Amino acid sequence: MSQTKQATNTGALSTLVVVFFFWGFIASSNSVFIPFCKHKFHLDQFQSQLVDFAFYLAYYVGALGLFAYGAFGGKDLVGKWGYKKSIVYGLLFSAIGAAAMIIAVNANTFTGMLVGLFIVALGFSLQQTAAQPFAIVLGDPSTGASRVNLAGGINSFGTSIGPIVVAFALFGSAAAITDDQIAALSLSKVVILYTAVGILFLAAAAMFHFSKKVPPGISEEKIEPANNALYLLLIMTGVLIIMFVPIFSSYKIDASTLTDAARHELETTRLKWLFGALATVVVGLLYANFKAQKNENGWGAMKYPQLVLGMLALFVYVGAEVAIGSNLGELLKQADFGSIPSSKIAPYISMYWGSMMIGRWTGAISAFEFKSQTNKILTVIVPLVAFGIVIGVNSIAQYDMSPLYMYIVCIFIQIVAFLISQDKPAKTLFIFSLIGLISMLVGVFTKGNIAIYAFLTGGIACSIMWPCIFALSIAGIGKYTTQGAAFLIMMILGGGIIPPIQGKLSDFLQSSHLDTPGYGIHNSFFVPVFCFAYILVFAIAVKGILKKQGINYEETEVAGDINKINLKLKWILLLQG
């Protein structure tokens, strides 16, 4: 006797899709907001990257707070509240952040805007933690992957639309304006933008709260304590604070009064502290795994080397993804890269984030379990259609997209990469990290359109990395899977540390090459070079680590079983746009 399938709650799903859209919308729009703030508030490249620092730090703080509650209380806070209330609370947090942003804009304070963005993203971290079970229970479990895929696809569309809408909100039109004109612009349209966003957050929260069709999703499952891991993360957090304090304090110095040599020395000191912050994360995680190998008590999931190395891989992946997009605007301003003003970078930023949308839509094809031949055909068609959408949306916004028509060559490279990868996580990660590494090197050692295309290809490389890293990292960790997932989500912190490092490296290099405009920002792209290099090493090393544990991830049977689970996570975990 066949069972009746559960009908999809289309109303709640529609609301969830809107939420997904704005996650991507706001995250990608930071790439336009950053160069705007740089000129509006007369910031250096490092200071402008504090937009990303505040935004992605919130994800880390939110995930760490949830983990700490579970470690001390023995229960998952999201499980205690239920996913319904968790999403409502997350939306209300984000609405408060939008209100804080409005207050800061009216006060014309950059620091206040950072606080507002932090609160918005803190709400996002809670929403994303609860969104996966919500998407699955909105209908029949057998179609859960499709709903998650739909929401993820809309999220990626948001990453493509965000830069365009925000550019109009900030600059008023698609017409070019100078940096001096940017500095004189009114912020009134930012108020309108965040008022609209805040209202949407409240409306979505109300819809979730009053919906009687959405189950509460409460879970009373006990959480295995991992106190040693918690203490280490808290210590790492404290050390990171110590590393950033002298950097922020150094900005009390009026750099205009210093000699060129003194300014270079100041930038050197600041960069050392930033590398210290990076070393804190790397050394801390490696130390955790080292200690866990000797005595696993209290370390939880950190006793697994694939997880710890995967945490570092996710850290640098998010860092590279965000850093490329956030520093691209400054690069495009340089004479060797077209002298494109900040008010005209939206189509390039849109194409960068759109490249990730193209890759994610292509990667989603496997979720529908088509026949092999159909998969191959769609792997060719879907990226071309998605590319056309990015071009079309920008054209409607009256941007000249002709300089980006030939970028279709890079899309064909992506198509070939997908066909070769055969939907195997380790192989896919290896191929796409190699594409990222090569494209960054090409970008660093060339100029003009070739370099621009190369850096945009970084979006193609990043598009499919999250689910691959995530799946390989949690493979074989059994009952620690949920805890391991929480650790991985904390590594979104990379988006808050890597971009400032690249920004400060740009300032440092430029301070020693004052007679060569653009030298600093161009060569700062060596940062994502090293990020992709590590991911490449991880893709190679993790296969051996898993094999020692009796796990061959590329075997058909094993990969198939894991893939069925991972398809339900796939697009929720791709949301780092």
C-alpha positions as CSV (number, residue, x, y, z in Angstrom):
1,M,0.0,0.0,0.0
2,S,1.5,3.3,-1.1
3,Q,1.9,6.1,1.4
4,T,0.4,9.5,0.6
5,K,3.1,12.1,0.0
6,Q,3.1,15.2,2.2
7,A,2.1,18.3,0.4
8,T,4.6,21.2,0.2
9,N,3.9,24.2,2.4
10,T,4.3,26.7,-0.5
11,G,3.6,29.7,1.6
12,A,6.3,29.0,4.1
13,L,8.7,27.9,1.4
14,S,8.1,31.2,-0.5
15,T,9.1,33.0,2.7
16,L,12.1,30.9,3.2
17,V,13.2,31.6,-0.4
18,V,13.0,35.4,0.3
19,V,15.2,34.9,3.3
20,F,17.7,32.9,1.3
21,F,17.7,35.7,-1.3
22,F,18.7,38.3,1.1
23,W,21.5,36.3,2.6
24,G,23.2,36.3,-0.8
25,F,21.9,39.8,-1.6
26,I,23.5,41.5,1.3
27,A,26.7,39.5,1.4
28,S,27.6,40.1,-2.2
29,S,26.6,43.8,-2.1
30,N,29.4,44.4,0.4
31,S,31.8,44.2,-2.6
32,V,30.2,47.5,-3.9
33,F,29.7,48.9,-0.4
34,I,33.4,48.6,0.4
35,P,34.8,50.9,-2.3
36,F,31.9,53.3,-1.6
37,C,32.8,53.5,2.1
38,K,36.5,53.8,1.2
39,H,35.9,57.1,-0.6
40,K,33.0,58.3,1.5
41,F,34.9,58.0,4.8
42,H,38.4,58.4,3.4
43,L,39.6,55.0,4.4
44,D,42.7,52.9,3.5
45,Q,42.3,49.5,1.9
46,F,42.5,47.7,5.2
47,Q,39.9,49.9,6.9
48,S,37.5,49.4,4.0
49,Q,37.8,45.6,4.5
50,L,36.5,46.0,8.0
51,V,33.0,45.7,6.3
52,D,33.8,42.0,5.7
53,F,35.5,41.7,9.1
54,A,32.3,42.8,10.9
55,F,30.0,40.8,8.7
56,Y,31.8,37.5,8.8
57,L,33.0,37.8,12.4
58,A,29.3,37.7,13.3
59,Y,29.0,34.2,11.8
60,Y,31.8,33.0,14.0
61,V,30.5,34.7,17.1
62,G,27.0,33.3,16.5
63,A,28.2,29.8,15.9
64,L,30.6,29.9,18.8
65,G,27.8,31.1,21.1
66,L,25.5,28.3,20.0
67,F,28.3,25.7,20.6
68,A,29.2,27.2,24.0
69,Y,25.5,26.9,25.1
70,G,25.5,23.3,24.0
71,A,28.8,22.5,25.7
72,F,27.7,24.0,29.0
73,G,24.0,23.2,28.9
74,G,24.2,19.8,27.2
75,K,21.5,20.8,24.7
76,D,21.4,22.4,21.3
77,L,19.9,25.9,21.7
78,V,18.3,25.8,18.2
79,G,16.8,22.4,19.1
80,K,15.5,23.8,22.3
81,W,13.8,26.8,20.6
82,G,12.8,24.8,17.5
83,Y,13.8,25.9,14.0
84,K,10.6,28.0,13.7
85,K,11.4,30.2,16.6
86,S,15.1,30.2,15.8
87,I,14.4,31.6,12.3
88,V,12.0,34.2,13.8
89,Y,14.6,35.3,16.4
90,G,17.3,35.4,13.6
91,L,15.1,37.6,11.4
92,L,14.4,39.9,14.4
93,F,18.1,40.2,15.1
94,S,18.7,41.1,11.5
95,A,15.9,43.7,11.6
96,I,17.6,45.2,14.7
97,G,20.8,45.3,12.7
98,A,19.0,47.1,9.8
99,A,17.7,49.7,12.4
100,A,21.2,50.1,13.8
101,M,22.5,50.7,10.2
102,I,19.9,53.4,9.6
103,I,20.9,55.1,12.9
104,A,24.5,54.9,11.9
105,V,23.9,56.3,8.4
106,N,22.0,59.2,9.9
107,A,24.9,59.9,12.3
108,N,27.3,59.5,9.4
109,T,29.5,57.1,11.3
110,F,31.4,54.2,9.7
111,T,31.9,52.4,13.0
112,G,28.2,52.5,13.6
113,M,27.6,50.9,10.1
114,L,30.0,48.1,11.0
115,V,28.0,47.5,14.2
116,G,24.8,47.4,12.2
117,L,26.2,44.9,9.6
118,F,27.5,42.8,12.5
119,I,24.0,42.5,14.0
120,V,22.4,41.8,10.6
121,A,24.9,38.9,10.1
122,L,24.5,37.6,13.6
123,G,20.8,37.1,12.8
124,F,21.9,35.4,9.5
125,S,24.0,32.9,11.5
126,L,21.0,31.9,13.5
127,Q,18.8,31.7,10.5
128,Q,21.2,29.5,8.5
129,T,21.6,27.1,11.4
130,A,17.9,26.5,11.5
131,A,17.1,26.7,7.8
132,Q,18.1,23.2,6.8
133,P,15.5,21.2,8.9
134,F,13.0,23.9,8.1
135,A,13.4,23.3,4.3
136,I,13.1,19.5,4.7
137,V,9.9,19.5,6.8
138,L,8.1,21.9,4.5
139,G,7.0,18.9,2.4
140,D,7.7,15.3,1.7
141,P,11.2,14.2,2.8
142,S,11.8,12.6,-0.6
143,T,11.7,16.0,-2.3
144,G,13.6,17.9,0.4
145,A,16.7,18.1,-1.7
146,S,14.8,19.9,-4.4
147,R,13.5,22.5,-2.0
148,V,16.9,23.1,-0.6
149,N,18.3,23.3,-4.1
150,L,15.6,25.9,-5.1
151,A,16.3,28.0,-2.1
152,G,20.1,27.8,-2.7
153,G,19.6,28.8,-6.4
154,I,17.5,31.8,-5.3
155,N,20.3,32.7,-2.9
156,S,22.8,32.6,-5.7
157,F,20.5,34.8,-7.8
158,G,20.6,37.3,-4.8
159,T,24.4,37.4,-5.0
160,S,24.1,38.5,-8.7
161,I,21.4,41.1,-8.1
162,G,22.8,42.5,-4.9
163,P,25.7,44.5,-6.3
164,I,23.4,46.0,-9.0
165,V,20.7,47.2,-6.6
166,V,23.1,48.5,-4.0
167,A,25.1,50.3,-6.7
168,F,21.9,52.1,-7.8
169,A,21.1,52.9,-4.1
170,L,24.5,54.3,-3.5
171,F,25.3,56.1,-6.7
172,G,21.8,56.9,-8.0
173,S,22.3,55.7,-11.6
174,A,24.5,53.6,-13.9
175,A,26.4,56.8,-14.9
176,A,30.0,57.2,-13.9
177,I,30.9,59.5,-11.0
178,T,34.3,60.4,-9.6
179,D,35.7,59.4,-6.2
180,D,35.4,63.1,-5.0
181,Q,31.7,63.0,-6.0
182,I,31.3,59.8,-4.1
183,A,32.7,61.5,-1.0
184,A,30.0,64.2,-1.3
185,L,27.1,61.9,-1.9
186,S,24.1,61.8,0.5
187,L,23.5,58.5,2.4
188,S,19.8,59.0,2.3
189,K,19.3,56.2,-0.2
190,V,21.2,53.8,2.1
191,V,18.5,54.6,4.7
192,I,15.8,53.8,2.2
193,L,17.5,50.5,1.3
194,Y,17.9,49.3,4.9
195,T,14.4,50.5,5.8
196,A,13.1,48.3,3.0
197,V,15.3,45.4,4.1
198,G,14.3,45.8,7.8
199,I,10.6,45.8,6.9
200,L,11.1,42.6,4.9
201,F,12.9,41.0,7.8
202,L,10.0,41.9,10.1
203,A,7.4,40.7,7.6
204,A,9.2,37.4,7.2
205,A,9.4,37.0,10.9
206,A,5.7,37.7,11.3
207,M,4.8,35.1,8.6
208,F,6.9,32.4,10.3
209,H,5.5,33.3,13.7
210,F,1.9,33.2,12.8
211,S,2.0,30.3,10.4
212,K,0.1,27.3,11.9
213,K,1.4,25.0,9.2
214,V,5.0,25.2,10.2
215,P,5.9,22.7,13.0
216,P,8.0,24.0,15.9
217,G,10.8,21.5,15.2
218,I,11.9,21.1,18.8
219,S,14.7,18.6,19.6
220,E,15.7,17.5,23.1
221,E,18.7,15.5,21.9
222,K,21.6,15.6,24.3
223,I,25.0,17.0,23.1
224,E,28.2,15.2,23.9
225,P,30.4,17.7,25.7
226,A,33.7,18.9,24.1
227,N,35.0,21.2,26.8
228,N,38.6,21.1,25.6
229,A,37.5,22.2,22.1
230,L,35.4,24.9,23.6
231,Y,38.2,26.3,25.8
232,L,40.6,26.3,22.9
233,L,38.1,28.2,20.7
234,L,37.6,30.7,23.5
235,I,41.3,31.2,24.0
236,M,41.7,31.6,20.2
237,T,39.0,34.3,20.3
238,G,40.8,36.1,23.1
239,V,44.1,36.0,21.3
240,L,42.5,37.2,18.0
241,I,41.1,40.2,20.0
242,I,44.7,40.9,21.3
243,M,46.0,40.8,17.8
244,F,43.6,43.3,16.4
245,V,43.7,45.8,19.3
246,P,47.1,47.3,18.4
247,I,46.1,47.5,14.7
248,F,43.0,49.5,15.5
249,S,44.9,51.6,18.1
250,S,47.6,52.5,15.5
251,Y,45.0,54.4,13.5
252,K,45.0,57.1,16.2
253,I,48.3,58.1,14.5
254,D,48.0,60.7,11.8
255,A,49.8,59.0,9.0
256,S,49.9,62.3,6.9
257,T,52.5,63.6,9.4
258,L,54.9,60.7,8.9
259,T,57.7,60.3,6.5
260,D,57.4,57.7,3.7
261,A,59.8,55.4,5.7
262,A,57.8,55.8,8.9
263,R,54.6,55.0,7.1
264,H,56.1,51.9,5.6
265,E,57.3,50.8,9.1
266,L,53.8,51.4,10.5
267,E,52.2,49.3,7.7
268,T,54.8,46.6,8.4
269,T,53.9,46.5,12.1
270,R,50.2,46.3,11.3
271,L,50.7,43.5,8.8
272,K,52.7,41.5,11.4
273,W,49.8,41.6,13.8
274,L,47.4,40.5,11.1
275,F,49.6,37.5,10.2
276,G,49.7,36.8,13.9
277,A,45.9,36.6,13.8
278,L,46.1,34.1,10.9
279,A,48.7,32.1,12.8
280,T,46.4,31.9,15.8
281,V,43.8,30.1,13.8
282,V,46.1,27.8,12.0
283,V,48.3,26.9,15.0
284,G,45.3,26.6,17.4
285,L,43.4,24.1,15.2
286,L,46.5,22.0,14.5
287,Y,47.3,22.0,18.2
288,A,43.8,20.8,18.9
289,N,44.1,17.8,16.6
290,F,47.6,17.0,18.0
291,K,46.3,16.9,21.5
292,A,43.2,15.0,20.5
293,Q,45.3,12.3,18.9
294,K,47.0,11.7,22.3
295,N,43.8,11.9,24.4
296,E,40.5,12.3,22.7
297,N,38.5,13.1,25.8
298,G,36.9,16.5,25.7
299,W,37.9,17.2,22.1
300,G,34.9,15.8,20.4
301,A,35.0,16.0,16.6
302,M,38.4,17.7,16.6
303,K,40.1,14.3,17.0
304,Y,39.5,13.6,13.3
305,P,42.3,15.1,11.1
306,Q,40.0,15.3,8.1
307,L,37.7,17.7,10.1
308,V,40.5,19.9,11.4
309,L,42.2,20.2,8.0
310,G,38.8,20.7,6.5
311,M,38.2,23.6,9.0
312,L,41.3,25.3,7.7
313,A,40.3,24.6,4.1
314,L,36.9,26.2,4.7
315,F,38.5,29.1,6.5
316,V,40.8,29.9,3.6
317,Y,38.0,29.2,1.0
318,V,35.6,31.7,2.5
319,G,38.5,34.1,2.9
320,A,39.5,33.8,-0.7
321,E,36.0,34.0,-2.0
322,V,35.3,37.2,-0.1
323,A,38.7,38.8,-0.5
324,I,38.7,38.5,-4.3
325,G,35.2,40.2,-4.5
326,S,36.0,42.8,-1.9
327,N,39.3,43.9,-3.3
328,L,38.3,43.7,-7.0
329,G,36.8,47.2,-7.0
330,E,40.0,48.8,-6.0
331,L,41.9,46.9,-8.6
332,L,39.6,47.9,-11.4
333,K,40.3,51.6,-10.6
334,Q,43.9,51.3,-11.7
335,A,45.0,52.4,-15.1
336,D,46.4,49.0,-16.0
337,F,42.9,47.5,-15.4
338,G,40.7,49.9,-17.2
339,S,40.5,52.9,-14.8
340,I,36.9,51.9,-14.0
341,P,35.4,54.2,-11.3
342,S,33.7,52.7,-8.2
343,S,30.3,53.8,-9.6
344,K,30.8,51.5,-12.6
345,I,32.2,48.3,-11.0
346,A,28.7,46.8,-10.4
347,P,28.7,44.6,-13.5
348,Y,32.1,43.2,-12.7
349,I,31.1,42.4,-9.1
350,S,27.9,41.0,-10.4
351,M,29.7,38.7,-12.8
352,Y,32.1,37.6,-10.1
353,W,29.3,36.6,-7.7
354,G,27.3,35.5,-10.8
355,S,30.1,33.0,-11.6
356,M,29.4,31.3,-8.3
357,M,25.7,31.3,-9.2
358,I,26.5,29.6,-12.5
359,G,28.6,27.0,-10.8
360,R,26.1,26.3,-8.1
361,W,23.2,26.0,-10.5
362,T,25.3,23.5,-12.5
363,G,26.3,21.6,-9.4
364,A,22.6,21.4,-8.4
365,I,21.8,19.3,-11.5
366,S,22.8,16.1,-9.6
367,A,20.1,16.7,-7.0
368,F,17.4,15.9,-9.5
369,E,18.8,12.4,-10.3
370,F,18.4,12.7,-14.1
371,K,19.7,10.1,-16.4
372,S,23.5,10.3,-17.2
373,Q,23.0,11.7,-20.7
374,T,20.5,14.3,-19.5
375,N,23.0,15.3,-16.8
376,K,25.7,15.9,-19.4
377,I,23.4,18.0,-21.6
378,L,22.2,20.1,-18.7
379,T,25.8,20.6,-17.5
380,V,26.4,22.4,-20.8
381,I,23.0,24.2,-21.1
382,V,22.5,25.4,-17.5
383,P,25.8,27.4,-17.2
384,L,25.2,29.1,-20.5
385,V,21.6,30.1,-19.5
386,A,22.9,31.4,-16.1
387,F,25.6,33.4,-17.8
388,G,22.9,34.9,-20.1
389,I,20.9,35.8,-17.0
390,V,23.8,37.7,-15.4
391,I,24.4,39.5,-18.7
392,G,20.7,40.2,-19.2
393,V,20.1,41.6,-15.7
394,N,23.0,44.0,-15.9
395,S,22.0,45.1,-19.4
396,I,18.5,45.9,-18.1
397,A,20.2,48.0,-15.5
398,Q,21.8,49.9,-18.4
399,Y,25.3,48.7,-17.8
400,D,27.6,48.1,-20.8
401,M,28.4,44.4,-20.7
402,S,30.3,44.2,-23.9
403,P,33.7,44.0,-22.1
404,L,32.4,40.8,-20.5
405,Y,31.0,38.9,-23.4
406,M,34.2,37.0,-24.0
407,Y,34.1,35.8,-20.4
408,I,32.0,33.0,-21.9
409,V,35.3,31.3,-22.6
410,C,35.8,30.9,-18.9
411,I,32.3,29.5,-18.6
412,F,33.3,26.7,-21.1
413,I,36.3,26.0,-18.9
414,Q,33.9,25.5,-16.0
415,I,31.7,23.2,-18.1
416,V,34.7,21.0,-18.9
417,A,35.7,20.9,-15.3
418,F,32.3,19.7,-14.2
419,L,32.2,17.0,-16.9
420,I,35.6,15.7,-15.8
421,S,34.9,15.9,-12.0
422,Q,32.0,13.3,-12.3
423,D,30.4,14.7,-9.2
424,K,33.1,13.2,-7.0
425,P,33.9,15.6,-4.1
426,A,37.7,15.0,-3.8
427,K,38.2,15.1,-7.6
428,T,35.9,18.1,-7.9
429,L,37.7,20.0,-5.2
430,F,41.1,19.2,-6.8
431,I,40.0,20.4,-10.2
432,F,38.4,23.6,-9.0
433,S,41.1,24.5,-6.6
434,L,43.6,24.0,-9.4
435,I,41.5,26.3,-11.6
436,G,41.5,28.9,-8.8
437,L,45.3,28.6,-8.3
438,I,46.1,29.0,-12.0
439,S,43.6,31.8,-12.5
440,M,45.0,33.8,-9.6
441,L,48.6,33.3,-10.8
442,V,47.5,34.4,-14.3
443,G,45.8,37.5,-12.8
444,V,48.8,38.4,-10.7
445,F,51.3,38.1,-13.6
446,T,49.2,39.8,-16.3
447,K,47.3,43.1,-16.7
448,G,44.2,44.3,-18.5
449,N,41.3,42.1,-19.5
450,I,43.2,38.9,-19.2
451,A,43.9,39.6,-15.5
452,I,40.3,40.8,-15.0
453,Y,38.9,37.6,-16.5
454,A,41.4,35.6,-14.4
455,F,40.3,37.2,-11.2
456,L,36.6,36.8,-12.1
457,T,37.3,33.1,-12.7
458,G,38.0,32.9,-9.0
459,G,34.2,33.0,-8.6
460,I,34.0,29.9,-10.8
461,A,36.6,28.1,-8.7
462,C,34.9,29.0,-5.5
463,S,31.4,28.1,-6.7
464,I,31.4,24.4,-5.8
465,M,34.0,24.3,-3.0
466,W,31.9,24.5,0.1
467,P,29.9,21.3,-0.3
468,C,33.0,19.4,-1.4
469,I,35.1,20.6,1.7
470,F,32.1,20.1,4.0
471,A,31.4,16.5,2.8
472,L,35.0,15.4,2.9
473,S,35.5,17.0,6.4
474,I,32.6,15.2,8.0
475,A,33.1,11.8,6.3
476,G,33.5,9.1,8.8
477,I,33.0,11.1,12.0
478,G,29.7,9.4,12.8
479,K,28.0,10.7,15.9
480,Y,30.2,13.8,15.8
481,T,28.7,14.9,12.5
482,T,26.5,17.7,14.0
483,Q,29.3,19.0,16.2
484,G,31.7,18.9,13.3
485,A,29.3,20.8,11.1
486,A,29.1,23.5,13.8
487,F,32.9,23.7,13.9
488,L,33.0,24.1,10.1
489,I,30.4,26.9,10.1
490,M,32.6,28.7,12.6
491,M,35.3,28.9,10.0
492,I,33.2,31.4,8.0
493,L,35.5,33.6,10.2
494,G,37.9,33.4,7.3
495,G,35.7,35.9,5.5
496,G,36.5,38.3,8.3
497,I,40.3,37.8,8.5
498,I,41.6,37.0,5.0
499,P,40.1,40.1,3.3
500,P,41.7,42.5,5.9
501,I,45.0,40.7,5.5
502,Q,44.8,41.3,1.7
503,G,43.8,44.9,2.3
504,K,46.6,45.5,4.6
505,L,49.1,43.7,2.3
506,S,48.0,46.1,-0.4
507,D,48.6,49.1,1.9
508,F,52.0,47.7,2.9
509,L,53.2,47.0,-0.7
510,Q,52.0,50.3,-1.9
511,S,53.8,52.1,0.9
512,S,57.1,50.9,-0.5
513,H,56.2,51.6,-4.2
514,L,54.7,55.0,-4.0
515,D,55.8,55.8,-7.5
516,T,53.9,52.8,-9.0
517,P,50.2,53.3,-8.7
518,G,48.2,50.1,-8.2
519,Y,51.3,48.0,-7.3
520,G,49.9,47.1,-3.9
521,I,46.4,46.1,-4.7
522,H,47.5,44.0,-7.8
523,N,50.2,42.0,-5.9
524,S,47.9,41.6,-2.9
525,F,46.1,39.0,-4.9
526,F,48.9,36.6,-3.9
527,V,46.8,36.1,-0.8
528,P,44.1,34.0,-2.6
529,V,46.9,32.3,-4.5
530,F,48.1,30.8,-1.2
531,C,44.5,30.1,-0.2
532,F,43.8,28.0,-3.3
533,A,47.1,26.3,-2.9
534,Y,46.2,25.0,0.5
535,I,42.8,23.8,-0.7
536,L,44.5,21.9,-3.5
537,V,46.8,20.2,-0.9
538,F,43.8,19.4,1.3
539,A,42.0,17.8,-1.7
540,I,45.0,15.5,-2.3
541,A,45.7,14.8,1.4
542,V,42.2,14.1,2.6
543,K,41.8,11.1,0.3
544,G,44.7,9.4,2.0
545,I,43.5,10.3,5.5
546,L,40.0,8.9,4.7
547,K,41.6,5.8,3.1
548,K,43.5,5.1,6.3
549,Q,40.2,5.1,8.2
550,G,38.7,2.6,5.7
551,I,36.7,5.2,3.7
552,N,37.1,5.4,0.0
553,Y,35.0,8.4,-0.8
554,E,35.2,8.0,-4.6
555,E,33.9,4.4,-4.6
556,T,30.4,4.3,-6.2
557,E,28.6,2.7,-3.3
558,V,30.1,4.9,-0.6
559,A,29.9,8.0,-2.6
560,G,26.3,7.3,-3.5
561,D,25.3,6.8,0.1
562,I,27.0,10.0,1.2
563,N,25.7,11.9,-1.7
564,K,22.1,11.1,-0.8
565,I,22.8,12.8,2.6
566,N,24.8,15.6,1.2
567,L,22.2,16.6,-1.4
568,K,20.0,17.6,1.4
569,L,22.8,19.8,2.8
570,K,24.3,20.9,-0.5
571,W,22.8,24.3,-1.2
572,I,22.3,25.4,2.4
573,L,26.0,24.9,2.7
574,L,26.8,26.8,-0.4
575,L,25.5,30.1,1.0
576,Q,28.7,32.1,1.3
577,G,27.9,34.6,-1.1
